[in-house]
Amino acid sequence: MKDKISITLNKQLLKKVDSSIDRLFIRNRSQAIEVLLKNYLDREKQAVILFGGPEEKLMIGGQYIPSIIIKGLSLIEKTVRKLRENGFREIYIIARKKILESIFFILKTGSHLGVKIKYIEEKKSSGSASSLKLVKKEISNTFLMVYGDILFDKIKINDLWNFHLQNNSFVTLSLITFDKPSLKGEVFLDGSDIVSFNQKPKKKAGKENSYLVWCPIAVCEPEMLHYEGSSLEENIFPALAKNRLLKGYISAERETHIHSKKDLEEVNKNAKIK
């Protein structure tokens, strides 16, 4: 939702605004002002880390996933450090009580990492969108959303963020190529517009796979939190795609999911100490 306003700027400042118009990503003066303002407000960039669902499903070897150690650091600390490196200073963590307690034991307020962490308890949830909507009253600007059970050291978060802003997007998904689309959320693109989102699609006769899938990171406008539906993958994203409100940014790098001891062993072999 946008409001039409009238502003007055001095000529020198207006020249600087006009110099950012490249006719490709920034097409006019109005969009230039919006992008410049959003970049200025990046000093207060917000991110949401989602650990939704029952506590027992977020455990490996008797330890909660956020607390598992990867090359000397817990997964949650690696995630927060990555976000801070990309300018996210206000971070919301959504999870059940015991998981939040395990995270707080590691991160406290986040001040020693240069961030401010807000803990939001999920008492029950009917899906990923239901969990994410717990920040509805807290979020008022563009925000980054990332699932908590992934390691994404190599993904260029700021490239995704800037693409979202430059394209004046509603929701932008980080996409990767994947040879087993039936295990993830498969998308079909028209330019940068996602025109179809199918969660774990079954192969249909005569229909080819796109092999483009969602890496569970997204940049969203706060209005997305008001869309009906309990699941991002089953309800919200398919509806946004249908209405051309969903964009995709293809990443050359990919995330690593941490769901089992095997995943943990593999990532500890390959992860770099940061």
N, C-alpha and C positions, 0 to 999 in steps of 0.2 A: 504494500500500500504506500503510495507516494502523495505528498502534498505539494502544491504549486505555491512558490513563494517569490517575492521580489526582494533583491538585495542591491546594495550600492557598494562598489569597490573603486579604489583609486586606479588610475590608468596604468601605473607601473605594475601593480599587483595583477591587474587584469591581463597584461601582456604575459606575465609568468604563467597564468592559468591557461591562456591560449597556446602557449608553447608546448603544453603537454598533449595537445590534440594531435593524434597521429593518423586519424581517419581510418584506422584499422580496429584497434581496441577501444580507443577513446574518440568518439565520432563528433562530439559537439561540446560547447562550452558548459552546458548543464551537467553532462556526464563527467567532464573534467573536474568540475568543482566537487561533485559527489565522490569521485575516486580520491582526490587530494584530501578531502575531509576524512574519508575512511582510513587512508594511510596515516594521517595525523593521529587519529584515534586508536591506531594500532598499539599505542603505548598501553592501552587497556584491553588488549585482545583477550578474549575469553575462550576457554576450552572446556569440554566436558568429557570425562573418562567414564565409560559405562561398563560396570560389572554387574549387570542385571541378572536376576534369577536366583534359585536356591543355592545356599552356601555349599552344600555337599557336591554340587556340580562344578564348583570352581576350586577343586582340590587336586593336588598331585602328590602322592605318597604321604598323605596326612598333613600337607601344608597348603595353605591357600595360595592360589596362583599369583596374586600380587606380591607375595613374600618370597617366591622362589628366587634363588640366586643364579644369575647369569654372568659369568666371568667377574665375580667379586661384587656385583651390585644386584639389588633386588629388581625385579621386573618393573615394579611401580616407580622406583627411583629412576630407572633408565627412561621410562616414559615421561616423567616430569622434567628430567634434564633435557630431553629432546624438545619438549614443548617450550621450555624456557629459552633454549638456544634459538628458537624461531619466534621469540617475542611474546609468547603467551605467559602473562603474569598472574592472571586470575583463573584458577582451575577448580572446577567442580568435579567431585567424585561421587558417583551414585552406586550404592551397593547395600547389601543386607548388613545388619548390625555387627556380626562377628567379623566380617570382612573389613568393614570400616575400622573396627578396633585394631585389626592387624596392620592396616595401612597407617593409621594414626601413630602406632608404635614406631614406625619407620620414618614418617614424614613430619609428624607434629603439624605445626601451622604452615610449614613450607618456607619459612623465612630464611633458613640457612641455605636454601636453594634459590633464593631471590624471587619466590612466588608467594601468592596468597591462596591457600587451599580452603575450600568450603566443602564440608562433608554433608551429603544428603542421604538419609536412610530410606531405603526401599523396604517397606513392610510386606508388600505383595505386589505381583505384577502379572499381567496377562500377555506381555510381550515387550519387545525392545522399544517400541514407540511409547507404550505405557510407562516404562521406566524412564525414558528420556524426558517425558512431559513433567516429571517431578521438578525440573528446573524452570518451568514455565514462568513462575513469578520472579525468578532471579535474573533471567536473561532478557536483555532489551536491545542488543546489537548483534551483528553478524558473529557467529561462533563456530568453532571447530568441534566436531564430535568424533571420538575414536573409541573403538571397543578396547577394553582393558586387557584382554587375553592375547594380545599380539605384540611382537617386537617389530618396530618399524624404523630402525636406525638409519637406513639408507634412503628412505622416501623423502623427497623434497617438499616438505610441508608448505613452505612459503610460496613455492611455485604454484601449488594447488590453490592457496589462499588468494594470491594475486590474480590468477586466472578467473576465479569467482568474482572478484571485485571488478576487474576490467570488462567482464561480460555482463555485468549487472544481473547476476544469476539469482535464482531463488534458492536452489539447492544444487551443489556440485559434488559429485561422487568421484573419489579416486578410483581409477580403473587399472587393471592389469590384464595381460593375456594369460590364459590358463587352459591346459589341455583337458581338464575334466570339469566343464561348466556345470554338470549335474550336481556338483558338490557345493556350488556357490550361487550367488545372485547374478545371472547372466543378463547382459544388456545388449541392445541393438542401437547403433548410433546413426543419426542423420546429421552430418557435420559434427558439431559438439553437443547437439540435442540428443538426449536419450529418449527414444520413442517407444521403447519396450523394456520392462524390467520383470524378469521371471526368476523367482527363487527356486533354486535346485530343480531346473526343468528336466522333464523326462523327454528322451529322444522321440520325436514324432516322425513317422514315415514321410519322406518328401520335404522335410524342413531341415535346413542346415543350421548348425550352431554358429554363433558369432565368435566364441572363444574369448570374449571380453567379459570380465566379471568384476564385481565390486570388491575392492580391498576395503575392509570396514573402517574407512575414514571419510568424512564428509565435511564440507563447509556449508552452513545453513543460515538462512535468515530466520529470525525469531518467530515470524508468522507461521512457519512450518509446524511449530509446536501446537498450533490450534487445529490442525487437520485431524479429522476423525479417523480412528483406526488404532488397534492395539499393537500392531507389528509394523516396523519400518519396511521390512522386506516383503511382507504379504499384503499390506494395505497402503501405506503412505507412498512409497516409491512407485508402485504400479500406477497409482492415481495421479501422481505428479507427472510421470512419463506420458500418460494419456493426454494430459493438458499442456504438454510442452513446457513444463516448469522444472525439468530435471536435466542438468548438464553433466557431461563426463569429461574428466581430464585423465589422459592415459599416462601412466608412470612406467618408466623403464625398469625401475626397481620394485621389489615386492615385499610384503610383510611376511612374518613367520608366525603362525599360530602356535600357541603353547597350550596343548590340551592333554598331554600325556608325558610319561617318563621318557619315552622315545623321542618326543619333540624336544624335551629339555636337554637330553644327551646330544642330540644333533645340533641344537643351537649353541650349546657350550663349545662344540668343536669349531664352529664357524664364526661366532660372535667376536668382535674386537673389543678390547677394554677401552672405555672412553674416559 
